[in-house]
């Protein structure tokens, strides 16, 4: 069992509506997998089940061979290993960029101030924002906020990073800087599970693409294969829709 | 005025223009300077717990000025009306001045009641409001019942229940040291307990609504980096919510300064109590209550000033009123 992440027949309902209808997939270390699919297909729910911001109804999720969906799993320990980047950034609004990054290091990992600061500054530099370390979120652009969000997740040294539509709240001209950071992470071997319709990123960085529709993975494969020879009707129509929406995209 | 900013770079509106700021600042310095000197004088320099304290300013010149102006007004006929009024001002001062030392002592208790009760009430209000917003059903219900019970009944009734209806008074009276020297007597302690409980309920409401105005994604993000729920509230939600709560909370402080006058009904010798007892003895109701009103006004304006400063010190770009851009 060398998979870093194994998702096994996960089901999740909200009331009467079943959002996830038996999802299974696995990721190796260093994989960059992208979940695509129409809105409401369960992509974000799937991500949130992995770090247990949402509790699954049935099925199992293994991180590094360990079942993390048991009742006695320490969710806070799990979340130390699984970072998350949010669509609307969710930077801690009262803290500077640097303190956004150090909070987890100080209060979760118990590092002292100097150590935390050193790590934070290294991560802020990695996303190109060391100069903005003392800025508050309200003083940053959307793209900068999201890069701080990535630095905050990276600082915890996670085994897996989850990205929940990291660029969809951004103005188009700010998408590039975030995608660039993500592509850098991918090339450095970070294991990433990404919900995104940013096809530029998918083509350049994704190992595999999972197409979700109506709570199921209807097709999976390398992006080039799926783009060129989509087998499933849903995949075809979805990718066509994306291409026209993004003006041809390559 | 050049544009001022706080330590964190949030712009602050310029405040009052220069000369009004100077006059206001002078008035505050005079009031607080006199008050503090009076307290120190009456406790340490000429301790005289029995009463009969001499005012710093003699009454004689004011009486004399009143006399002179009155006779001047008389001699001028209709033209003397302004002098008549001016004479009234001196008569008012002459009537008020002898009560100032007692009012200063009363103001001390008013300040103590307010500051101690608002602070202790805050300590209770934070967990209460967190319980209201983030607690389970049981906790939410307990917190809701408490706040509604306290906010739904008269403060005076609460004080009477505590003072006359429970053993609290006897219990506190038997605590060694109570009522000796600088330690206030049991009525003051009961009043502090009553105001603390009452204020906690109101403060909890202000903080509760501030908590709900913090975006839910903030706690989600805190949980996502591995913070527990309580830690997430402590380190992420509360620091923001308390900033949002400052304007409403300041209101509660101002109310409490004035509501503290209800302590007179359980025999606490605070500002209102001193005023009323002197007025009853001297029949100088106008002088006494107008002067007491000016005391309360000065206390309230001071509290507003302090809270404005607190708001400026704690301002963060993007949070709270002064942070809006």
Contacts between the chains, C-beta under 8 A, distances in Angstrom:
chain1	res1	chain2	res2	distance
A	51	B	224	6.2
A	53	B	220	6.3
A	53	B	223	6.6
A	53	B	224	6.4
A	76	B	226	4.6
A	76	B	227	7.2
A	76	B	228	5.9
A	77	B	226	7.2
A	79	B	223	6.9
A	79	B	224	5.8
A	79	B	225	6.6
A	79	B	226	4.2
A	80	B	225	7.7
A	80	B	226	4.3
A	83	B	224	7.6
A	83	B	225	7.5
A	84	B	221	7.9
A	84	B	224	4.4
A	86	B	217	6.5
A	86	B	220	7.5
A	86	B	221	6.5
A	86	B	224	7.8
A	88	B	217	6.0
A	90	B	215	7.7
A	90	B	217	4.0
A	90	B	218	6.3
A	90	B	220	6.4
A	90	B	221	3.7
A	91	B	221	7.5
A	92	B	218	6.5
A	92	B	221	6.9
A	92	B	222	7.3
A	92	B	236	5.3
A	93	B	215	7.8
A	93	B	218	6.8
A	93	B	240	5.8
A	93	B	316	7.6
A	93	B	318	5.7
A	93	B	319	5.7
A	94	B	236	7.8
A	94	B	239	4.8
A	94	B	240	4.9
A	94	B	243	7.0
A	94	B	316	5.3
A	94	B	319	5.7
A	103	B	222	7.9
A	103	B	225	7.2
A	103	B	227	7.8
A	103	B	235	6.2
A	103	B	236	7.6
A	104	B	225	3.8
A	104	B	226	6.3
A	104	B	227	7.0
A	107	B	227	6.1
A	107	B	231	6.0
A	107	B	235	5.9
A	108	B	225	6.1
A	108	B	226	4.2
A	108	B	227	5.9
A	136	B	8	7.2
A	136	B	316	5.7
A	136	B	317	4.4
A	136	B	318	6.0
A	137	B	318	6.1
A	138	B	316	7.9
A	138	B	317	4.3
A	138	B	318	2.4
A	138	B	319	7.5
A	138	B	323	7.0
A	138	B	325	6.9
A	139	B	317	5.3
A	139	B	318	7.5
A	152	B	225	6.8
A	153	B	224	8.0
A	153	B	225	7.4
A	156	B	225	5.9
A	156	B	226	6.9
